[in-house]
Amino acid sequence: MLNKKTCVPCKGGIPPLTAKKIAPFLKELSVGWTLIENKQIEKSYTFPTYLEGIAFCNKVAELSEAEGHHPFIHINYKEVKIILFTHKINGLHENDFIVASKCDLLI
């Protein structure tokens, strides 16, 4: 299970995951995660209030610091979009799926 794993530092110089390697990780994620051009995954969360969305963002920030892997977080009033990819390899790494699975646990 991805949410039981911990991110490992990515030093770059390795290839991003291929479509074949991405598929099993995607199956482990909850509904709503979308693969974009085999380079990133994203999901939007909608909250009843703006402050609940901000509270979620703060939890994601704490998770990201603990894992050493940081997503893009876009806030649009009551909607929060999480975008994950590994900057050093300009594509997807197992770390992206680990953080994605843990984001879903924050709800």
PyMOL CGO cylinders between C-alpha atoms (Angstrom):
from pymol import cmd
from pymol.cgo import CYLINDER

trace = [
    CYLINDER, 0.00, 0.00, 0.00, 1.38, 3.35, -1.04, 0.3, 1, 1, 1, 1, 1, 1,
    CYLINDER, 1.38, 3.35, -1.04, 0.17, 5.20, 2.06, 0.3, 1, 1, 1, 1, 1, 1,
    CYLINDER, 0.17, 5.20, 2.06, 2.38, 2.95, 4.23, 0.3, 1, 1, 1, 1, 1, 1,
    CYLINDER, 2.38, 2.95, 4.23, 5.53, 3.90, 2.31, 0.3, 1, 1, 1, 1, 1, 1,
    CYLINDER, 5.53, 3.90, 2.31, 7.83, 6.88, 2.84, 0.3, 1, 1, 1, 1, 1, 1,
    CYLINDER, 7.83, 6.88, 2.84, 9.29, 9.01, 0.08, 0.3, 1, 1, 1, 1, 1, 1,
    CYLINDER, 9.29, 9.01, 0.08, 12.94, 8.50, -0.76, 0.3, 1, 1, 1, 1, 1, 1,
    CYLINDER, 12.94, 8.50, -0.76, 15.08, 11.41, -1.98, 0.3, 1, 1, 1, 1, 1, 1,
    CYLINDER, 15.08, 11.41, -1.98, 15.26, 11.58, -5.77, 0.3, 1, 1, 1, 1, 1, 1,
    CYLINDER, 15.26, 11.58, -5.77, 18.68, 12.76, -6.89, 0.3, 1, 1, 1, 1, 1, 1,
    CYLINDER, 18.68, 12.76, -6.89, 17.78, 13.13, -10.53, 0.3, 1, 1, 1, 1, 1, 1,
    CYLINDER, 17.78, 13.13, -10.53, 19.62, 11.43, -13.35, 0.3, 1, 1, 1, 1, 1, 1,
    CYLINDER, 19.62, 11.43, -13.35, 17.07, 8.61, -13.42, 0.3, 1, 1, 1, 1, 1, 1,
    CYLINDER, 17.07, 8.61, -13.42, 14.32, 8.25, -16.01, 0.3, 1, 1, 1, 1, 1, 1,
    CYLINDER, 14.32, 8.25, -16.01, 10.74, 9.07, -15.06, 0.3, 1, 1, 1, 1, 1, 1,
    CYLINDER, 10.74, 9.07, -15.06, 8.29, 6.19, -14.76, 0.3, 1, 1, 1, 1, 1, 1,
    CYLINDER, 8.29, 6.19, -14.76, 7.03, 4.72, -18.02, 0.3, 1, 1, 1, 1, 1, 1,
    CYLINDER, 7.03, 4.72, -18.02, 3.33, 4.29, -18.77, 0.3, 1, 1, 1, 1, 1, 1,
    CYLINDER, 3.33, 4.29, -18.77, 3.70, 0.59, -17.98, 0.3, 1, 1, 1, 1, 1, 1,
    CYLINDER, 3.70, 0.59, -17.98, 5.12, 1.36, -14.52, 0.3, 1, 1, 1, 1, 1, 1,
    CYLINDER, 5.12, 1.36, -14.52, 2.61, 4.17, -13.86, 0.3, 1, 1, 1, 1, 1, 1,
    CYLINDER, 2.61, 4.17, -13.86, -0.48, 1.98, -14.40, 0.3, 1, 1, 1, 1, 1, 1,
    CYLINDER, -0.48, 1.98, -14.40, -0.20, -0.15, -11.22, 0.3, 1, 1, 1, 1, 1, 1,
    CYLINDER, -0.20, -0.15, -11.22, 0.42, 2.93, -9.08, 0.3, 1, 1, 1, 1, 1, 1,
    CYLINDER, 0.42, 2.93, -9.08, -2.64, 4.68, -10.54, 0.3, 1, 1, 1, 1, 1, 1,
    CYLINDER, -2.64, 4.68, -10.54, -4.78, 1.67, -9.64, 0.3, 1, 1, 1, 1, 1, 1,
    CYLINDER, -4.78, 1.67, -9.64, -3.76, 2.07, -6.01, 0.3, 1, 1, 1, 1, 1, 1,
    CYLINDER, -3.76, 2.07, -6.01, -4.99, 5.68, -5.83, 0.3, 1, 1, 1, 1, 1, 1,
    CYLINDER, -4.99, 5.68, -5.83, -8.52, 6.64, -4.91, 0.3, 1, 1, 1, 1, 1, 1,
    CYLINDER, -8.52, 6.64, -4.91, -11.01, 7.94, -7.46, 0.3, 1, 1, 1, 1, 1, 1,
    CYLINDER, -11.01, 7.94, -7.46, -10.34, 11.37, -8.88, 0.3, 1, 1, 1, 1, 1, 1,
    CYLINDER, -10.34, 11.37, -8.88, -6.62, 11.27, -9.65, 0.3, 1, 1, 1, 1, 1, 1,
    CYLINDER, -6.62, 11.27, -9.65, -5.92, 12.05, -13.29, 0.3, 1, 1, 1, 1, 1, 1,
    CYLINDER, -5.92, 12.05, -13.29, -2.79, 11.24, -15.27, 0.3, 1, 1, 1, 1, 1, 1,
    CYLINDER, -2.79, 11.24, -15.27, -1.69, 14.12, -17.50, 0.3, 1, 1, 1, 1, 1, 1,
    CYLINDER, -1.69, 14.12, -17.50, 0.54, 13.24, -20.48, 0.3, 1, 1, 1, 1, 1, 1,
    CYLINDER, 0.54, 13.24, -20.48, 2.30, 10.51, -18.43, 0.3, 1, 1, 1, 1, 1, 1,
    CYLINDER, 2.30, 10.51, -18.43, 4.17, 13.34, -16.68, 0.3, 1, 1, 1, 1, 1, 1,
    CYLINDER, 4.17, 13.34, -16.68, 2.03, 14.37, -13.73, 0.3, 1, 1, 1, 1, 1, 1,
    CYLINDER, 2.03, 14.37, -13.73, -1.00, 13.42, -11.67, 0.3, 1, 1, 1, 1, 1, 1,
    CYLINDER, -1.00, 13.42, -11.67, -3.57, 15.81, -10.31, 0.3, 1, 1, 1, 1, 1, 1,
    CYLINDER, -3.57, 15.81, -10.31, -6.75, 15.84, -8.29, 0.3, 1, 1, 1, 1, 1, 1,
    CYLINDER, -6.75, 15.84, -8.29, -9.22, 18.54, -7.28, 0.3, 1, 1, 1, 1, 1, 1,
    CYLINDER, -9.22, 18.54, -7.28, -10.90, 18.55, -3.88, 0.3, 1, 1, 1, 1, 1, 1,
    CYLINDER, -10.90, 18.55, -3.88, -13.97, 20.68, -3.14, 0.3, 1, 1, 1, 1, 1, 1,
    CYLINDER, -13.97, 20.68, -3.14, -14.73, 21.85, 0.38, 0.3, 1, 1, 1, 1, 1, 1,
    CYLINDER, -14.73, 21.85, 0.38, -17.87, 23.32, 1.96, 0.3, 1, 1, 1, 1, 1, 1,
    CYLINDER, -17.87, 23.32, 1.96, -16.02, 26.50, 2.96, 0.3, 1, 1, 1, 1, 1, 1,
    CYLINDER, -16.02, 26.50, 2.96, -12.92, 28.42, 1.98, 0.3, 1, 1, 1, 1, 1, 1,
    CYLINDER, -12.92, 28.42, 1.98, -11.37, 27.91, 5.43, 0.3, 1, 1, 1, 1, 1, 1,
    CYLINDER, -11.37, 27.91, 5.43, -11.79, 24.13, 5.22, 0.3, 1, 1, 1, 1, 1, 1,
    CYLINDER, -11.79, 24.13, 5.22, -9.93, 24.21, 1.91, 0.3, 1, 1, 1, 1, 1, 1,
    CYLINDER, -9.93, 24.21, 1.91, -7.16, 26.26, 3.49, 0.3, 1, 1, 1, 1, 1, 1,
    CYLINDER, -7.16, 26.26, 3.49, -6.98, 23.84, 6.43, 0.3, 1, 1, 1, 1, 1, 1,
    CYLINDER, -6.98, 23.84, 6.43, -6.53, 20.99, 3.93, 0.3, 1, 1, 1, 1, 1, 1,
    CYLINDER, -6.53, 20.99, 3.93, -3.74, 22.94, 2.20, 0.3, 1, 1, 1, 1, 1, 1,
    CYLINDER, -3.74, 22.94, 2.20, -1.97, 23.34, 5.52, 0.3, 1, 1, 1, 1, 1, 1,
    CYLINDER, -1.97, 23.34, 5.52, -2.22, 19.60, 6.17, 0.3, 1, 1, 1, 1, 1, 1,
    CYLINDER, -2.22, 19.60, 6.17, -0.81, 18.90, 2.70, 0.3, 1, 1, 1, 1, 1, 1,
    CYLINDER, -0.81, 18.90, 2.70, 2.05, 21.33, 3.45, 0.3, 1, 1, 1, 1, 1, 1,
    CYLINDER, 2.05, 21.33, 3.45, 2.86, 19.50, 6.68, 0.3, 1, 1, 1, 1, 1, 1,
    CYLINDER, 2.86, 19.50, 6.68, 2.71, 16.13, 4.90, 0.3, 1, 1, 1, 1, 1, 1,
    CYLINDER, 2.71, 16.13, 4.90, 4.95, 17.44, 2.12, 0.3, 1, 1, 1, 1, 1, 1,
    CYLINDER, 4.95, 17.44, 2.12, 7.55, 18.67, 4.57, 0.3, 1, 1, 1, 1, 1, 1,
    CYLINDER, 7.55, 18.67, 4.57, 7.54, 15.35, 6.41, 0.3, 1, 1, 1, 1, 1, 1,
    CYLINDER, 7.54, 15.35, 6.41, 7.94, 13.41, 3.15, 0.3, 1, 1, 1, 1, 1, 1,
    CYLINDER, 7.94, 13.41, 3.15, 10.40, 15.83, 1.56, 0.3, 1, 1, 1, 1, 1, 1,
    CYLINDER, 10.40, 15.83, 1.56, 8.26, 15.86, -1.59, 0.3, 1, 1, 1, 1, 1, 1,
    CYLINDER, 8.26, 15.86, -1.59, 6.23, 18.94, -2.45, 0.3, 1, 1, 1, 1, 1, 1,
    CYLINDER, 6.23, 18.94, -2.45, 3.25, 19.25, -4.82, 0.3, 1, 1, 1, 1, 1, 1,
    CYLINDER, 3.25, 19.25, -4.82, 1.91, 22.32, -6.52, 0.3, 1, 1, 1, 1, 1, 1,
    CYLINDER, 1.91, 22.32, -6.52, -1.15, 23.44, -4.58, 0.3, 1, 1, 1, 1, 1, 1,
    CYLINDER, -1.15, 23.44, -4.58, -3.68, 25.62, -6.40, 0.3, 1, 1, 1, 1, 1, 1,
    CYLINDER, -3.68, 25.62, -6.40, -6.44, 27.28, -4.39, 0.3, 1, 1, 1, 1, 1, 1,
    CYLINDER, -6.44, 27.28, -4.39, -9.58, 28.59, -6.07, 0.3, 1, 1, 1, 1, 1, 1,
    CYLINDER, -9.58, 28.59, -6.07, -11.95, 29.60, -3.27, 0.3, 1, 1, 1, 1, 1, 1,
    CYLINDER, -11.95, 29.60, -3.27, -13.41, 26.26, -2.07, 0.3, 1, 1, 1, 1, 1, 1,
    CYLINDER, -13.41, 26.26, -2.07, -11.55, 24.10, -4.58, 0.3, 1, 1, 1, 1, 1, 1,
    CYLINDER, -11.55, 24.10, -4.58, -8.00, 22.86, -4.03, 0.3, 1, 1, 1, 1, 1, 1,
    CYLINDER, -8.00, 22.86, -4.03, -6.04, 21.18, -6.81, 0.3, 1, 1, 1, 1, 1, 1,
    CYLINDER, -6.04, 21.18, -6.81, -2.99, 19.07, -6.00, 0.3, 1, 1, 1, 1, 1, 1,
    CYLINDER, -2.99, 19.07, -6.00, -0.51, 18.57, -8.84, 0.3, 1, 1, 1, 1, 1, 1,
    CYLINDER, -0.51, 18.57, -8.84, 2.31, 16.07, -8.42, 0.3, 1, 1, 1, 1, 1, 1,
    CYLINDER, 2.31, 16.07, -8.42, 5.39, 15.31, -10.46, 0.3, 1, 1, 1, 1, 1, 1,
    CYLINDER, 5.39, 15.31, -10.46, 9.08, 15.04, -9.67, 0.3, 1, 1, 1, 1, 1, 1,
    CYLINDER, 9.08, 15.04, -9.67, 10.87, 18.21, -10.75, 0.3, 1, 1, 1, 1, 1, 1,
    CYLINDER, 10.87, 18.21, -10.75, 14.35, 16.66, -10.92, 0.3, 1, 1, 1, 1, 1, 1,
    CYLINDER, 14.35, 16.66, -10.92, 13.28, 14.11, -13.53, 0.3, 1, 1, 1, 1, 1, 1,
    CYLINDER, 13.28, 14.11, -13.53, 10.47, 16.13, -15.15, 0.3, 1, 1, 1, 1, 1, 1,
    CYLINDER, 10.47, 16.13, -15.15, 8.06, 13.26, -14.77, 0.3, 1, 1, 1, 1, 1, 1,
    CYLINDER, 8.06, 13.26, -14.77, 6.59, 10.78, -12.35, 0.3, 1, 1, 1, 1, 1, 1,
    CYLINDER, 6.59, 10.78, -12.35, 8.36, 8.88, -9.59, 0.3, 1, 1, 1, 1, 1, 1,
    CYLINDER, 8.36, 8.88, -9.59, 6.93, 6.54, -6.95, 0.3, 1, 1, 1, 1, 1, 1,
    CYLINDER, 6.93, 6.54, -6.95, 7.14, 9.47, -4.49, 0.3, 1, 1, 1, 1, 1, 1,
    CYLINDER, 7.14, 9.47, -4.49, 4.37, 11.26, -6.38, 0.3, 1, 1, 1, 1, 1, 1,
    CYLINDER, 4.37, 11.26, -6.38, 2.00, 8.36, -5.84, 0.3, 1, 1, 1, 1, 1, 1,
    CYLINDER, 2.00, 8.36, -5.84, 2.97, 8.04, -2.18, 0.3, 1, 1, 1, 1, 1, 1,
    CYLINDER, 2.97, 8.04, -2.18, 2.12, 11.69, -1.51, 0.3, 1, 1, 1, 1, 1, 1,
    CYLINDER, 2.12, 11.69, -1.51, -1.08, 11.42, -3.58, 0.3, 1, 1, 1, 1, 1, 1,
    CYLINDER, -1.08, 11.42, -3.58, -2.30, 8.46, -1.52, 0.3, 1, 1, 1, 1, 1, 1,
    CYLINDER, -2.30, 8.46, -1.52, -1.50, 10.27, 1.72, 0.3, 1, 1, 1, 1, 1, 1,
    CYLINDER, -1.50, 10.27, 1.72, -3.30, 13.45, 0.56, 0.3, 1, 1, 1, 1, 1, 1,
    CYLINDER, -3.30, 13.45, 0.56, -6.50, 11.44, 0.30, 0.3, 1, 1, 1, 1, 1, 1,
    CYLINDER, -6.50, 11.44, 0.30, -6.11, 10.35, 3.92, 0.3, 1, 1, 1, 1, 1, 1,
    CYLINDER, -6.11, 10.35, 3.92, -6.13, 13.99, 5.03, 0.3, 1, 1, 1, 1, 1, 1,
    CYLINDER, -6.13, 13.99, 5.03, -9.81, 14.46, 4.17, 0.3, 1, 1, 1, 1, 1, 1,
]
cmd.load_cgo(trace, "trace")
